[in-house]
Amino acid sequence: MRITRRLEFDAGHRIPDHASQCRHLHGHRYVIEITLGGEIIDADGQANNGMVMDFGEVKSIAKNHLVDQWDHAFLVYRNDTVVSEFLSSLPGHKTVVLDLVPTAENLAQIAFDTLAPLYRDNFGNKLTLERVRLYETPNCWADAARAPG
């Protein structure tokens, strides 16, 4: 069985070497979908009976470990020194420095790598993070998924 929880956040970024508009400072209303796979829990009297995982728990883990850090932040590539220096000159600015260029593809992979160890099998139902889908716009997204096997 697979379940998916959707969350939204706002963040700025720029793709420094982009050949078009994305090389400029700008922002998006990102949507992230977290898809988990596992067996349905069969445990009478337990709050999570009949679930793969409580959707509230899925949300809480994603918010605490990723979304709250990225929401209303500027996601900047470590080697984009011009922007990094500019942002560091703004007192109290929320900046997240990344080791990768903040493309939808890289952000989806960072999110997957961050969240995968946090969604663990605690109930014997073989719970795993299957996919993170990150929408940069309503029409453009990237998927980072668990490798087959």
Secondary structure as UniProt FT lines:
FT   STRAND          2..13
FT   TURN            16..17
FT   HELIX           21..23
FT   STRAND          26..37
FT   TURN            44..45
FT   TURN            47..50
FT   HELIX           55..62
FT   HELIX           63..67
FT   HELIX           68..70
FT   TURN            71..72
FT   STRAND          73..77
FT   TURN            78..79
FT   HELIX           81..88
FT   TURN            91..92
FT   STRAND          95..98
FT   HELIX           104..115
FT   HELIX           116..118
FT   STRAND          128..137
FT   TURN            138..139
FT   STRAND          140..145
//
